[in-house]
Amino acid sequence: MELNAAPTLADISHLPPPRCHELTGNRAGQLSVDLEHPYRLLFIVANGPLPERGGVGLDWEDVTEIEIIAIADTH
């Protein structure tokens, strides 16, 4: 899978597939990758401290470890 091969999260496509993106609302702090519809692979950043980009969000270039937390239908 692309997640296993990528050195950082910035190396993952943001377009389909796999459309890697940050979630909002009650899933803020989580990210997801589209799987077979309607399922998504949900994960969090595992390397700490949380790499931020000047207070405006996650610095994807500094994310080198993730923790998979679920496969779910978030729709």
DAMOWO-V686043 format. One record per helix or strand. SS is the DSSP state (2 for helix, 1 for strand). FROM is the first residue (numbers start at 1). TO is the last residue. Records with the same first field share a line. If there is no record, write none. Layout:
SS->FROM-TO, FROM-TO
//
This chain:
2->2-5, 9-11, 25-27, 60-62
1->21-22, 31-34, 39-45, 52-52, 58-58, 66-73
//
